[in-house]
Amino acid sequence: MHRGKGMKFVGDSRVKENGRKPNIPKDYSEYPGKTEAFWPNFLLREWMVGAVFLMGYLCLTVAHPAPLEGLADPTNSAYIPLPDWYFLFLYQLLKYTYASGDYNVLGTVIIPGVAFGALLLAPFLDTGKERRPLRRPIASSMMLLGTIATIFLTWEAVDQHDWVAAAQQGQLMEEVDVDINMEAQGYEIYSSQDSCIMCHGETLSGSEMGPNLLETEKTVEEVIEVIHNGQGAMPADQFEGSEEELEILADYIANHGQVE
């Protein structure tokens, strides 16, 4: 071999000619079945799967629309609230004595903050390279404890909820034309009684807390007796006024709001 044949000196024989390589992406055909280009192969497939799920959700919303309830009534203390399913474990936590009342901050801030903070710190507390759960006791224990607590609290919330009462309290009531004399003295007395309006509504047509007074079959004397002594969930002695005003109100109710 002659000296210099097949070689080219560039000042330093240790530096290769054309040492910088152009920035050319890898040819993924070198690894058949193992890798693929993110664009467009992988991303296009993800978009297609997402489109299928989106159409499925749209079909479900059309076939089973979200149930609507009546208008919110802030004066209805008998309403049974229920959050979305992914908040049920926090909702159940607030039912316990140590996380509600005077300890409300403990159940709303401290306990959830410690739980979610522990999950966020898990990767930093467990820095080992081992992937098997049995070899990662800290991370596995924290995840297992959080999962069990969430499932248990969610199950308790669902089990303790009064589903029958909740279904009845939110029923939409059909609007009906109410024919009452709102200029009568009886209605003036009725509208001045907060306890009456709160339960029976402004038009005497009732609500979730009280029956429809326009459908009553009671006489004037029977209405006065109910107002004095109460009936069912209605407490006694709620009327604020004179006996004369009570008789006018009872006569107005017994005549279905048609008294002049």
Stockholm file with secondary structure:
# STOCKHOLM 1.0

chainA/1-260         MHRGKGMKFVGDSRVKENGRKPNIPKDYSEYPGKTEAFWPNFLLREWMVGAVFLMGYLCLTVAHPAPLEGLADPTNSAYIPLPDWYFLFLYQLLKYTYASGDYNVLGTVIIPGVAFGALLLAPFLDTGKERRPLRRPIASSMMLLGTIATIFLTWEAVDQHDWVAAAQQGQLMEEVDVDINMEAQGYEIYSSQDSCIMCHGETLSGSEMGPNLLETEKTVEEVIEVIHNGQGAMPADQFEGSEEELEILADYIANHGQVE
#=GR chainA/1-260 SS CCTTTTCCCCSSTTSCTTCSCCCCCCCGGGSTTTCCCIIIIIHHHHHHHHHHHHHHHHHHHHHSCCCCCCCCCTTCTTCCCCCCGGGHHHHHHTTSGGGSGGGHHIIIIIHHHHHHHHHHHHHHHCCCSCCSGGGCHHHHHHHHHHHHHHHHHHHHHHHHSCHHHHHHHTCCCCCCCCCCCTTSHHHHHHHTCHHHHHHHCTTSCCCSSSCCGGGCCCCHHHHHHHHHHCBTTBCSSCCCSCHHHHHHHHHHHHTTTCCC
#=GC SS_cons         CCTTTTCCCCSSTTSCTTCSCCCCCCCGGGSTTTCCCIIIIIHHHHHHHHHHHHHHHHHHHHHSCCCCCCCCCTTCTTCCCCCCGGGHHHHHHTTSGGGSGGGHHIIIIIHHHHHHHHHHHHHHHCCCSCCSGGGCHHHHHHHHHHHHHHHHHHHHHHHHSCHHHHHHHTCCCCCCCCCCCTTSHHHHHHHTCHHHHHHHCTTSCCCSSSCCGGGCCCCHHHHHHHHHHCBTTBCSSCCCSCHHHHHHHHHHHHTTTCCC
//
